Amino acid sequence: MEPDWNKLFLDWMQEVIDKASNSSNLNMENVRHTWQRAHKSLQSCPKEFHHPKELMQLKFIGPAICGKLEKRMEKYCAETGIARPVSAPVPEPVAPEKRARKRKAATDPTPLGTADLAATETVAARPKKKRAWVPRYRSGGYAILLTLYHHDSVHPGVGMNKPAIISLASDLCDTSFKSNPNVKAFYSAWNSMQTLIKHEVVYASNSRNGMYYITDEGKALAEKMLQAERETKRPATSGDTQAVSTATIPEPETTALSRSAISPTHRRVSGTIEPEVSPNTAVRNKIVQMAPSLLNPNSSPVRAATESTARSGHLSSIRSETWPAGSYTISIIIDNREVRSSDDRNFFHNELERLGIMARVEALSVGDAVWIAQHNTTKKVAVIDYILERKRVDDLISSIKDGRFTEQKTRLRRSGLANVIYLVEEPQGIHKGPYHQHVQTAMSQAITIDGFHLKRTTTAEESVQFLAKLTKFLRKELYHDKALKVLWPPLTTSKAYLESMVDERQRLPSFEKEALAVDFDTFQTALAKSGMLTVRDIYIRMLMTIKGVTIDKAMCIQSVWPTPKLLIDDYRRLAHEESRKAMISDRLGNSITRKKVTRQLSEKIYEVWGKL
């Protein structure tokens, strides 16, 4: 009696899967994944097979898997004395486009002619046009962006706080700016602010009062939205068109923007239809009538001047000095956390010294290596336009998983240095497994989107060779005949620091004669993770040190008790200890799951904060 070959094939596949699952070798993870897909493909097929080569008709099963199953079959037949089945002719694989045509031919009663079939084969798929991001009409993002645009046209350079924005933007939005957890409406129109910041059309200051400004990109987008309104014959009044460019919008953007243009309302007067005042005009009229102090209650002449300077990066506040060519020496600083292994922590420094490269080891605020210039007389140190981030491929995969990859790239861009080098070490024997495509995408994005330089090596020794060659090139070829303009950018905000660097670089006459650098101490302070934290940020971080307090719970607690003093004072007002232990859970115990504070967690917080 012939055995059930399908069942045997599945059993043999399962043996390989179990063996790969029990192995500690990282490479076996990919093997397990491959065979598991083949197992599911065969398990879901009702057809009876008699030879492994017949399995190639199924998805996820190729010659390699069939070859191993065929060897297993030979062994099984030799052990049991069963005659080895003869392989049936296997149909040639059908290309995806041919399979699609066959399915269409099977369901379409009208046969294709020869000319039609040829035309079908030659027609190439049209590439999709990438549309520019535009907020949906009367959404939260739409209302906030246009409110900030109208406000900036009336009060240039003056920011708005959250209450002022909401009071005006509500007229431009169909969604409420207040969430209502009782009816499971956890998000409000204000959540769109994060999307606007992400697309860099709105800038949020790190100040205690949370001021918001429209960026140049945001102004351009708002102007295009109003321009699209006119082009689609949806009239805008003079209030809407102030500071709007009359340039023609490219067709792809016009198509996308037209969908978000304003739909006018009309009223009938004496048998004729007259347009009513548009919501945008009404908002702008309110802004004109309101004093800046009402739109920004915390503003003052001194504060406004400070924030304007921080936002626009006035060059008059930047201290600088010029070092003549030949008056400084180029060397490299390696981050003290950059090690080859726990047993060889000084590998990079020792190897660079061996190759004749002056190297220092210090804790860097950002990056794993920076190149510096040290003045020969004053011994001042400045960072030149080169910074490097080194990643082993396994560390790169981990950083992609937990989000560190994006955060680190953002901090590298904020360094203000023109040349960011991303060095990826791919040692032999480290398998990327199912994350191979993720790694390739991450490296491509670093080049095409972030504008980084990518260098791939296979060993730490090769990485050191690259660092040594680049240092020698900078010292002997690129900077040996150039004066160096050293900057001390303002440290009011990280935004002011970056804008100062960008503005100063644009003013540089030519790199042939003069190069740019930033003071090392200023660089360290501006880019430190905790360099410019507000009291609110520190307060939230302190709360998060308690086990069980997540970022959402900490922010929720901070919104109820804005400062540590208010939290401690409320604890002291309660007479009984049990009431103090339950104070936070009584207030936040009915919040949504991620913000809910249980009685047990409330007691933990009391143990830390309630006994101060």
DODRENGU-149395 format. One record per residue (C-alpha): residue number from 1; residue in three letters; x, y, z. Coordinates in Angstrom, 3 decimals. Each point is the difference from the previous one (the first is absolute). Layout:
% residues N
num/residu/u/v/w
NUM/Ala/X/Y/Z
...
//
This chain:
% residues 612
num/residu/u/v/w
1/Met/0.000/0.000/0.000
2/Glu/1.399/3.404/-1.013
3/Pro/0.569/2.305/2.970
4/Asp/-1.565/3.430/0.424
5/Trp/2.809/2.018/-1.514
6/Asn/-1.562/3.370/0.894
7/Lys/0.049/-0.939/3.689
8/Leu/3.589/-1.225/-0.252
9/Phe/1.118/3.188/-1.729
10/Leu/-1.652/2.051/2.776
11/Asp/1.652/-2.117/2.707
12/Trp/3.439/0.385/-1.578
13/Met/-0.511/3.752/-0.320
14/Gln/-1.011/0.164/3.664
15/Glu/3.202/-1.815/0.986
16/Val/2.064/2.735/-1.685
17/Ile/-2.114/2.738/1.652
18/Asp/0.404/-1.545/3.485
19/Lys/3.747/-0.415/-0.476
20/Ala/0.362/3.647/-1.082
21/Ser/-2.170/1.223/2.901
22/Asn/2.146/-1.810/2.590
23/Ser/3.261/1.300/-1.449
24/Ser/1.777/2.999/1.566
25/Asn/1.535/0.957/-3.346
26/Leu/-1.469/3.291/-1.285
27/Asn/0.186/-1.248/-3.596
28/Met/-2.494/-2.781/0.812
29/Glu/-2.739/2.565/0.603
30/Asn/-0.150/0.664/-3.733
31/Val/-0.031/-3.762/-0.690
32/Arg/-2.926/-0.479/2.394
33/His/-1.917/2.861/-1.623
34/Thr/0.561/-1.406/-3.531
35/Trp/-1.072/-3.547/0.834
36/Gln/-2.968/1.205/2.043
37/Arg/-1.386/1.863/-3.002
38/Ala/0.489/-3.090/-2.191
39/His/-1.740/-2.174/2.647
40/Lys/-3.040/2.303/0.094
41/Ser/-0.137/0.112/-3.793
42/Leu/-0.103/-3.797/-0.302
43/Gln/-2.367/-0.387/2.965
44/Ser/-2.566/2.308/-1.590
45/Cys/0.081/-1.807/-3.381
46/Pro/-2.580/-2.826/-0.423
47/Lys/1.814/-1.587/-2.970
48/Glu/1.797/-3.327/0.457
49/Phe/3.701/-0.016/-0.898
50/His/2.205/-3.047/-0.607
51/His/3.445/1.530/-0.539
52/Pro/1.796/3.037/1.517
53/Lys/0.573/1.573/-3.423
54/Glu/-3.759/0.318/-0.399
55/Leu/-0.021/2.357/3.001
56/Met/1.679/2.702/-2.073
57/Gln/-3.469/0.901/-1.238
58/Leu/-0.724/1.423/3.452
59/Lys/0.894/3.414/1.339
60/Phe/3.127/0.311/2.205
61/Ile/1.389/-3.385/-1.150
62/Gly/3.019/0.025/-2.299
63/Pro/2.750/-2.324/-1.249
64/Ala/1.985/0.104/3.272
65/Ile/-2.887/-1.232/2.154
66/Cys/-1.020/-2.578/-2.630
67/Gly/3.573/-1.300/-0.198
68/Lys/0.208/-0.564/3.761
69/Leu/-3.401/-1.717/0.071
70/Glu/1.077/-2.217/-2.891
71/Lys/3.065/-1.183/1.947
72/Arg/-2.222/-0.675/3.013
73/Met/-2.346/-2.007/-2.230
74/Glu/2.908/-2.135/-1.320
75/Lys/1.011/-0.778/3.577
76/Tyr/-3.574/-0.857/0.977
77/Cys/-0.483/-2.299/-3.011
78/Ala/3.293/-1.789/0.729
79/Glu/-0.976/-0.567/3.648
80/Thr/-3.556/-1.241/-0.686
81/Gly/0.608/-1.787/-3.302
82/Ile/-2.665/2.030/-1.790
83/Ala/0.560/0.624/-3.705
84/Arg/1.108/3.539/-0.648
85/Pro/-2.696/1.988/-1.857
86/Val/0.813/1.284/-3.457
87/Ser/-0.014/3.788/-0.367
88/Ala/-2.887/1.263/-2.102
89/Pro/0.701/2.784/-2.520
90/Val/-0.142/3.325/1.837
91/Pro/-1.729/2.889/-1.835
92/Glu/2.169/3.032/-0.618
93/Pro/-0.542/2.863/2.465
94/Val/-2.451/2.571/-1.309
95/Ala/1.033/3.645/0.170
96/Pro/-2.256/2.193/2.207
97/Glu/-1.242/2.086/-2.946
98/Lys/-0.823/-3.156/-1.978
99/Arg/-1.890/-1.422/2.992
100/Ala/-2.021/3.214/0.170
101/Arg/-0.847/-0.236/-3.707
102/Lys/-1.010/-3.647/0.394
103/Arg/-2.318/0.857/2.885
104/Lys/-1.528/2.788/-2.060
105/Ala/-0.402/-2.268/-3.024
106/Ala/-1.711/-2.618/2.164
107/Thr/-2.554/2.486/1.356
108/Asp/-0.398/2.189/-3.107
109/Pro/-2.162/-1.653/-2.672
110/Thr/1.335/2.342/-2.688
111/Pro/3.338/-1.370/-1.310
112/Leu/2.887/2.327/-0.601
113/Gly/1.227/0.400/-3.515
114/Thr/3.651/-0.355/-0.916
115/Ala/0.432/3.738/-0.315
116/Asp/-1.731/0.631/3.322
117/Leu/2.174/-2.582/1.749
118/Ala/3.166/1.553/-1.416
119/Ala/-1.139/3.429/1.112
120/Thr/-0.737/-1.349/3.476
121/Glu/3.499/-1.450/0.284
122/Thr/1.751/3.182/-1.153
123/Val/-1.892/2.505/2.117
124/Ala/2.199/0.945/2.931
125/Ala/-1.403/0.889/3.372
126/Arg/-0.136/3.731/0.449
127/Pro/2.098/1.231/2.919
128/Lys/-2.064/1.532/2.768
129/Lys/0.544/3.688/0.573
130/Lys/0.874/0.871/3.562
131/Arg/-2.420/2.663/1.166
132/Ala/1.050/2.777/2.302
133/Trp/-1.398/-0.287/3.533
134/Val/-2.941/2.344/0.553
135/Pro/-2.279/0.049/3.052
136/Arg/-3.571/-1.100/-0.692
137/Tyr/-2.582/2.765/-0.413
138/Arg/-1.360/1.241/3.356
139/Ser/2.108/-2.508/1.944
140/Gly/1.958/0.913/3.096
141/Gly/3.241/0.412/-1.933
142/Tyr/-1.738/2.178/-2.594
143/Ala/-1.479/2.297/2.658
144/Ile/3.210/0.338/2.047
145/Leu/2.201/0.681/-3.023
146/Leu/-2.225/2.717/-1.447
147/Thr/-0.507/1.591/3.423
148/Leu/3.772/0.279/0.488
149/Tyr/0.362/1.277/-3.578
150/His/-2.549/2.793/0.466
151/His/1.495/0.888/3.371
152/Asp/3.526/0.200/-1.429
153/Ser/-1.193/2.266/-2.821
154/Val/-1.409/2.430/2.587
155/His/2.665/-0.398/2.724
156/Pro/3.188/-1.221/-1.742
157/Gly/2.365/-1.975/2.196
158/Val/-2.380/-0.213/2.990
159/Gly/-0.985/-3.476/1.167
160/Met/-3.319/-1.286/1.300
161/Asn/-0.729/-2.227/2.959
162/Lys/-2.429/-2.915/0.006
163/Pro/-3.091/1.763/1.450
164/Ala/0.325/2.872/-2.492
165/Ile/0.298/-2.388/-2.945
166/Ile/-3.003/-2.063/1.100
167/Ser/-2.207/3.059/0.552
168/Leu/0.536/1.111/-3.618
169/Ala/0.476/-3.319/-1.815
170/Ser/-3.314/-1.411/1.211
171/Asp/-1.792/2.040/-2.698
172/Leu/2.041/-1.750/-2.710
173/Cys/-0.435/-3.569/1.246
174/Asp/-2.858/-2.502/0.009
175/Thr/1.534/-1.990/2.874
176/Ser/0.095/1.045/3.639
177/Phe/3.305/1.078/1.526
178/Lys/-0.961/-1.703/3.278
179/Ser/0.123/-3.754/0.518
180/Asn/-2.838/-1.811/1.747
181/Pro/1.128/-3.357/1.467
182/Asn/-3.492/-0.642/1.376
183/Val/-1.273/-0.697/-3.537
184/Lys/3.292/-1.615/-1.070
185/Ala/1.080/3.125/-1.927
186/Phe/3.604/-0.121/1.188
187/Tyr/1.439/2.190/-2.744
188/Ser/-0.812/3.582/-0.859
189/Ala/0.817/2.355/-2.844
190/Trp/3.009/1.200/2.023
191/Asn/1.738/-3.352/-0.599
192/Ser/0.630/1.217/-3.555
193/Met/2.606/2.378/1.423
194/Gln/2.465/-2.903/0.242
195/Thr/-0.521/-0.744/-3.699
196/Leu/0.652/3.643/-0.892
197/Ile/3.203/-0.019/2.051
198/Lys/1.058/-3.297/-1.580
199/His/-0.374/1.491/-3.487
200/Glu/1.946/3.078/1.204
201/Val/-2.725/2.493/-0.921
202/Val/-0.366/1.035/3.652
203/Tyr/2.764/0.552/2.544
204/Ala/-0.645/-0.538/3.730
205/Ser/2.282/1.772/2.448
206/Asn/1.371/-1.811/3.032
207/Ser/-0.977/2.830/2.284
208/Arg/-2.169/-0.539/3.056
209/Asn/-3.005/1.668/-1.656
210/Gly/0.052/-2.129/-3.151
211/Met/0.042/2.572/-2.808
212/Tyr/-0.697/-1.012/-3.598
213/Tyr/1.228/1.662/-3.200
214/Ile/-0.653/-0.613/-3.674
215/Thr/3.141/-0.804/-2.003
216/Asp/0.880/1.163/-3.507
217/Glu/-1.129/-3.389/-1.328
218/Gly/-3.282/0.432/1.847
219/Lys/-0.537/3.453/-1.516
220/Ala/0.630/-1.376/-3.486
221/Leu/-2.501/-2.825/0.570
222/Ala/-2.667/2.353/1.369
223/Glu/0.471/2.355/-2.961
224/Lys/-0.393/-2.901/-2.436
225/Met/-3.193/-1.080/1.749
226/Leu/-1.465/3.485/-0.403
227/Gln/1.250/0.146/-3.601
228/Ala/-1.726/-3.315/-0.722
229/Glu/-3.201/1.482/1.414
230/Arg/0.069/2.772/-2.585
231/Glu/0.880/-2.359/-2.857
232/Thr/-2.982/-2.238/0.777
233/Lys/-2.270/3.095/-0.074
234/Arg/-0.565/-0.011/3.719
235/Pro/0.395/3.674/0.731
236/Ala/2.363/1.277/2.645
237/Thr/-0.196/3.504/1.359
238/Ser/2.876/2.418/0.289
239/Gly/0.577/-1.208/3.529
240/Asp/0.687/-3.487/-1.310
241/Thr/2.307/1.127/-2.731
242/Gln/2.356/2.203/1.933
243/Ala/3.594/-1.003/-0.601
244/Val/-1.118/-2.671/-2.484
245/Ser/2.252/-0.538/-2.978
246/Thr/-1.680/0.267/-3.428
247/Ala/2.357/-2.566/-1.513
248/Thr/-1.615/-2.958/-1.726
249/Ile/-0.046/-3.220/2.000
250/Pro/1.316/-3.141/-1.720
251/Glu/-2.767/-2.308/-1.213
252/Pro/0.670/-2.988/2.371
253/Glu/-0.098/2.256/3.070
254/Thr/-3.071/1.881/-1.253
255/Thr/-1.902/-3.259/-0.346
256/Ala/0.833/-0.991/3.578
257/Leu/-0.559/3.442/1.427
258/Ser/-3.340/0.487/-1.704
259/Arg/-1.496/-2.698/2.157
260/Ser/0.730/2.046/3.115
261/Ala/-1.127/3.364/-1.356
262/Ile/-2.690/1.890/1.848
263/Ser/-3.597/-0.596/-0.956
264/Pro/-1.853/3.349/-0.003
265/Thr/-3.350/0.686/1.551
266/His/-2.487/2.412/-1.542
267/Arg/-3.018/2.022/1.005
268/Arg/-2.806/1.324/-2.241
269/Val/-0.528/3.779/-0.046
270/Ser/-2.747/1.569/-2.189
271/Gly/-0.126/-2.959/-2.358
272/Thr/3.775/-0.147/-0.477
273/Ile/2.556/-2.258/1.668
274/Glu/2.807/1.700/1.888
275/Pro/2.860/-1.836/1.656
276/Glu/0.143/0.230/3.766
277/Val/3.171/0.954/1.814
278/Ser/2.207/-3.087/-0.113
279/Pro/1.112/-1.636/3.268
280/Asn/3.611/0.918/-0.820
281/Thr/-0.877/3.657/-0.348
282/Ala/-1.944/-0.107/3.258
283/Val/2.992/-1.500/1.822
284/Arg/2.365/2.580/-1.429
285/Asn/-2.355/2.840/0.951
286/Lys/-0.041/-1.297/3.577
287/Ile/3.801/-0.039/0.056
288/Val/0.151/3.594/-1.269
289/Gln/-2.427/1.150/2.696
290/Met/1.746/-1.868/2.813
291/Ala/3.139/1.367/1.641
292/Pro/3.133/-2.179/-0.134
293/Ser/-0.099/-0.280/3.793
294/Leu/-3.399/-1.755/-0.233
295/Leu/1.334/-2.478/-2.549
296/Asn/3.130/-0.552/2.080
297/Pro/-0.778/0.785/3.670
298/Asn/3.544/-0.778/1.061
299/Ser/1.597/2.335/-2.517
300/Ser/2.029/3.036/0.922
301/Pro/2.318/2.237/-2.035
302/Val/3.064/-1.681/1.498
303/Arg/-1.392/-3.528/-0.392
304/Ala/-1.171/0.695/-3.574
305/Ala/3.401/1.306/-0.950
306/Thr/1.702/-3.015/1.577
307/Glu/-2.263/-2.543/-1.694
308/Ser/0.239/1.781/-3.343
309/Thr/3.764/-0.052/0.233
310/Ala/0.006/-3.665/0.985
311/Arg/-2.322/-0.923/-2.836
312/Ser/1.572/1.953/-2.831
313/Gly/3.583/-0.374/1.167
314/His/1.114/3.615/-0.420
315/Leu/3.589/0.008/-1.089
316/Ser/0.791/3.052/2.108
317/Ser/-0.143/-2.166/3.144
318/Ile/2.512/-2.559/-1.276
319/Arg/3.488/0.361/1.373
320/Ser/2.737/-1.174/-2.362
321/Glu/3.714/0.185/-0.643
322/Thr/2.201/-0.968/-2.927
323/Trp/3.020/-2.269/0.268
324/Pro/2.509/0.500/-2.823
325/Ala/1.111/-2.964/-2.089
326/Gly/2.776/-1.928/1.708
327/Ser/-0.848/1.268/3.486
328/Tyr/-1.943/-3.124/0.980
329/Thr/0.367/-3.793/-0.095
330/Ile/-2.610/-2.518/-1.116
331/Ser/-0.588/-3.111/2.148
332/Ile/-2.844/-2.316/0.988
333/Ile/-2.036/-0.593/3.173
334/Ile/-1.454/-3.478/0.619
335/Asp/-3.021/-0.440/2.256
336/Asn/0.968/-1.842/3.202
337/Arg/-2.964/-2.393/-0.452
338/Glu/1.329/-1.128/-3.373
339/Val/1.757/-3.267/0.774
340/Arg/0.881/-3.127/-1.938
341/Ser/-0.991/-2.293/2.863
342/Ser/-0.266/0.089/3.778
343/Asp/3.530/-1.400/0.207
344/Asp/1.499/2.423/-2.521
345/Arg/-1.411/3.417/0.813
346/Asn/2.940/2.059/-1.331
347/Phe/0.286/-1.772/-3.354
348/Phe/-0.858/2.983/-2.213
349/His/2.221/2.468/1.876
350/Asn/2.974/-2.386/0.100
351/Glu/-0.289/-0.956/-3.665
352/Leu/-0.251/3.624/-1.132
353/Glu/3.041/0.928/2.083
354/Arg/1.861/-2.933/-1.547
355/Leu/-0.822/1.354/-3.464
356/Gly/1.373/3.422/0.913
357/Ile/-3.333/1.760/0.586
358/Met/-0.479/2.298/2.984
359/Ala/-3.165/-1.178/1.744
360/Arg/-1.837/0.922/3.185
361/Val/-2.671/-1.957/1.843
362/Glu/-2.880/1.990/1.518
363/Ala/-3.744/-0.289/0.535
364/Leu/-1.665/1.522/-3.080
365/Ser/-3.511/1.424/0.080
366/Val/-0.723/-1.368/-3.454
367/Gly/1.834/-2.304/-2.398
368/Asp/2.753/-2.537/0.579
369/Ala/2.819/2.137/-1.415
370/Val/0.502/3.651/-0.899
371/Trp/2.923/1.746/-1.617
372/Ile/1.327/3.044/1.795
373/Ala/2.412/2.866/-0.536
374/Gln/2.166/1.086/2.935
375/His/1.643/3.429/-0.065
376/Asn/3.747/-0.319/0.369
377/Thr/0.308/3.032/2.318
378/Thr/-3.228/0.405/1.948
379/Lys/-0.758/-3.754/0.068
380/Lys/-3.642/0.731/-0.712
381/Val/-1.864/-2.914/-1.591
382/Ala/-2.613/0.208/-2.764
383/Val/-1.986/-2.674/-1.845
384/Ile/0.399/0.102/-3.778
385/Asp/-2.638/-1.088/-2.506
386/Tyr/0.455/-3.771/0.404
387/Ile/-1.774/-2.400/2.367
388/Leu/-0.301/-3.808/-0.077
389/Glu/-2.478/-2.511/1.395
390/Arg/1.179/-3.646/0.094
391/Lys/-2.401/-2.956/0.110
392/Arg/0.582/-3.723/-0.040
393/Val/-2.737/-1.565/-2.086
394/Asp/-1.517/-1.809/3.029
395/Asp/-0.099/3.286/1.918
396/Leu/-1.552/1.676/-3.042
397/Ile/-2.778/-2.605/-0.029
398/Ser/-0.631/0.566/3.726
399/Ser/-0.131/3.774/-0.467
400/Ile/-2.500/-0.393/-2.861
401/Lys/-2.224/-2.177/2.224
402/Asp/-0.070/2.322/3.028
403/Gly/-0.054/3.314/-1.906
404/Arg/3.507/1.166/0.954
405/Phe/0.992/0.073/-3.674
406/Thr/-2.373/2.872/-0.826
407/Glu/0.783/1.889/3.231
408/Gln/3.757/-0.227/-0.594
409/Lys/-0.330/1.191/-3.591
410/Thr/-2.027/2.988/1.178
411/Arg/2.672/0.961/2.537
412/Leu/2.728/-0.383/-2.634
413/Arg/-1.871/2.365/-2.328
414/Arg/-0.412/2.494/2.839
415/Ser/3.756/0.095/0.477
416/Gly/0.146/2.553/-2.796
417/Leu/3.099/-1.663/-1.475
418/Ala/0.059/-0.286/-3.775
419/Asn/1.466/-3.508/-0.329
420/Val/-1.612/-2.822/1.954
421/Ile/1.577/-3.428/-0.590
422/Tyr/-1.953/-3.171/0.841
423/Leu/2.413/-2.914/0.340
424/Val/-1.567/-3.479/0.011
425/Glu/2.113/-3.007/0.990
426/Glu/-1.209/-3.290/-1.471
427/Pro/2.187/-2.743/1.524
428/Gln/-0.066/-3.390/-1.655
429/Gly/-2.135/-2.489/1.901
430/Ile/-2.615/2.518/1.202
431/His/-3.199/-0.842/-1.843
432/Lys/-2.666/2.654/-0.500
433/Gly/-2.776/-2.591/-0.201
434/Pro/-3.421/1.437/-0.792
435/Tyr/1.341/3.538/0.565
436/His/2.204/-0.005/-3.107
437/Gln/-2.401/2.256/-1.901
438/His/-0.388/2.309/3.006
439/Val/3.769/0.530/0.125
440/Gln/0.206/0.703/-3.730
441/Thr/-2.874/2.496/0.241
442/Ala/1.561/1.737/3.010
443/Met/3.330/0.438/-1.794
444/Ser/-1.725/1.271/-3.148
445/Gln/-2.030/2.516/1.994
446/Ala/3.135/1.251/1.740
447/Ile/1.431/0.892/-3.413
448/Thr/-3.007/1.192/-1.994
449/Ile/-2.219/1.610/2.655
450/Asp/2.385/1.076/2.757
451/Gly/2.912/0.907/-2.291
452/Phe/2.554/-2.018/2.004
453/His/3.147/-1.586/-1.386
454/Leu/-0.079/-3.808/0.356
455/Lys/3.118/-2.111/0.574
456/Arg/-0.234/-3.807/0.312
457/Thr/2.761/-2.077/1.562
458/Thr/0.322/-3.617/1.130
459/Thr/2.270/0.268/3.073
460/Ala/0.926/2.475/2.729
461/Glu/3.544/0.074/-1.413
462/Glu/-1.329/1.140/-3.367
463/Ser/-2.029/2.707/1.753
464/Val/3.147/1.281/1.747
465/Gln/1.827/0.095/-3.340
466/Phe/-2.804/2.146/-1.413
467/Leu/0.124/2.408/2.978
468/Ala/3.778/0.338/-0.367
469/Lys/-0.138/0.655/-3.755
470/Leu/-2.763/2.582/0.362
471/Thr/1.862/1.812/2.800
472/Lys/3.171/0.188/-2.099
473/Phe/-1.986/1.247/-2.988
474/Leu/-1.656/2.763/2.049
475/Arg/3.294/1.045/1.546
476/Lys/2.243/-0.068/-3.082
477/Glu/-2.340/0.620/-2.910
478/Leu/-3.219/1.745/0.982
479/Tyr/0.813/2.329/2.918
480/His/3.734/0.664/-0.301
481/Asp/-0.452/3.262/-1.937
482/Lys/-3.327/1.232/1.364
483/Ala/-0.855/2.565/2.631
484/Leu/-2.486/-1.234/2.579
485/Lys/-2.954/2.072/1.163
486/Val/-0.933/-1.251/3.487
487/Leu/-3.527/0.711/1.266
488/Trp/-1.584/0.227/3.433
489/Pro/-3.717/-0.329/-0.948
490/Pro/-2.717/1.040/2.482
491/Leu/-1.198/-2.685/2.392
492/Thr/-3.506/1.355/0.618
493/Thr/-1.546/-2.967/-1.835
494/Ser/1.246/-2.835/-2.182
495/Lys/-1.922/1.614/-2.871
496/Ala/1.939/3.253/0.419
497/Tyr/3.284/-1.918/0.032
498/Leu/-0.779/-1.838/-3.239
499/Glu/-1.343/3.063/-1.820
500/Ser/3.108/1.971/0.962
501/Met/2.207/-2.692/-1.510
502/Val/-2.050/-0.145/-3.205
503/Asp/-0.118/3.797/-0.406
504/Glu/3.708/0.390/0.616
505/Arg/0.824/-2.764/-2.495
506/Gln/-2.074/1.751/-2.659
507/Arg/1.904/3.232/0.621
508/Leu/3.363/-1.717/-0.397
509/Pro/1.521/1.422/-3.203
510/Ser/1.810/-3.129/-1.177
511/Phe/1.257/-3.248/1.490
512/Glu/3.138/0.382/-2.101
513/Lys/1.305/2.702/2.358
514/Glu/-1.879/-0.390/3.278
515/Ala/-1.705/-2.852/1.854
516/Leu/-2.531/-0.027/2.831
517/Ala/0.325/-1.508/3.486
518/Val/-1.854/0.179/3.315
519/Asp/1.470/0.300/3.473
520/Phe/0.268/-3.480/1.553
521/Asp/-1.566/0.903/3.372
522/Thr/-2.911/1.757/-1.737
523/Phe/-0.454/-3.031/-2.250
524/Gln/-0.110/-2.320/3.019
525/Thr/-2.507/2.140/1.909
526/Ala/-2.344/0.649/-2.923
527/Leu/-0.290/-3.670/-0.961
528/Ala/-0.054/-1.621/3.435
529/Lys/-3.137/-2.081/0.590
530/Ser/-0.694/1.949/3.167
531/Gly/1.723/3.203/-1.042
532/Met/-3.060/2.250/-0.231
533/Leu/-2.759/-1.750/1.949
534/Thr/-2.878/1.974/1.481
535/Val/-1.266/-0.474/3.554
536/Arg/-2.941/-1.909/-1.448
537/Asp/2.310/-2.416/-1.828
538/Ile/2.035/-0.648/3.131
539/Tyr/-3.151/-0.451/2.090
540/Ile/-1.371/-2.614/-2.437
541/Arg/3.319/-1.822/-0.060
542/Met/0.061/-0.066/3.808
543/Leu/-3.470/-1.545/0.046
544/Met/1.058/-2.617/-2.552
545/Thr/2.762/-1.252/2.298
546/Ile/-2.752/-1.676/2.031
547/Lys/-0.622/-3.501/-1.317
548/Gly/-3.354/-0.157/-1.771
549/Val/-0.212/3.709/-0.898
550/Thr/0.051/0.198/-3.797
551/Ile/0.385/3.161/-2.061
552/Asp/-3.798/0.208/-0.445
553/Lys/-0.678/-0.367/3.732
554/Ala/2.743/2.496/0.884
555/Met/-1.385/2.594/-2.420
556/Cys/-3.492/-0.564/1.337
557/Ile/1.204/0.537/3.593
558/Gln/1.906/3.121/-1.070
559/Ser/-3.125/1.422/-1.674
560/Val/-1.914/-0.287/3.301
561/Trp/2.896/1.096/2.255
562/Pro/2.110/2.226/-2.328
563/Thr/2.915/0.349/2.442
564/Pro/1.533/-2.183/2.718
565/Lys/-0.949/2.629/2.597
566/Leu/-3.700/-0.267/-0.849
567/Leu/0.143/-3.794/0.278
568/Ile/1.744/0.133/3.394
569/Asp/-2.346/2.731/1.277
570/Asp/-3.060/-2.102/-0.888
571/Tyr/1.476/-2.951/1.892
572/Arg/0.513/2.195/3.078
573/Arg/-3.586/1.300/-0.086
574/Leu/-1.366/-3.519/0.608
575/Ala/-0.162/-0.977/3.664
576/His/-0.035/-3.807/-0.293
577/Glu/2.747/-2.094/-1.527
578/Glu/-2.473/-2.298/-1.768
579/Ser/-1.472/3.025/-1.755
580/Arg/3.469/1.070/-1.109
581/Lys/0.786/-3.460/-1.371
582/Ala/-3.200/0.036/-2.050
583/Met/0.197/3.660/-1.084
584/Ile/1.322/-0.578/-3.532
585/Ser/-2.010/-3.169/-0.662
586/Asp/-3.193/1.758/1.147
587/Arg/0.696/2.752/-2.544
588/Leu/1.345/-2.080/-2.905
589/Gly/-1.404/-3.456/0.725
590/Asn/-2.739/0.370/-2.636
591/Ser/2.248/1.159/-2.820
592/Ile/0.523/-2.058/-3.124
593/Thr/2.184/-3.090/0.445
594/Arg/3.363/1.455/-0.932
595/Lys/-0.536/3.039/2.264
596/Lys/-1.755/-1.794/2.834
597/Val/1.752/0.094/3.369
598/Thr/-0.898/-2.972/2.193
599/Arg/-0.157/0.077/3.805
600/Gln/3.212/-2.038/0.211
601/Leu/1.888/2.420/-2.247
602/Ser/-1.487/2.952/1.865
603/Glu/1.492/-1.362/3.232
604/Lys/3.424/-0.328/-1.664
605/Ile/-0.118/3.627/-1.095
606/Tyr/-1.031/1.047/3.513
607/Glu/2.980/-1.840/1.503
608/Val/2.319/2.130/-2.152
609/Trp/-1.757/3.383/-0.139
610/Gly/-2.436/0.000/2.924
611/Lys/2.612/-0.223/2.744
612/Leu/2.188/2.889/-1.121
//
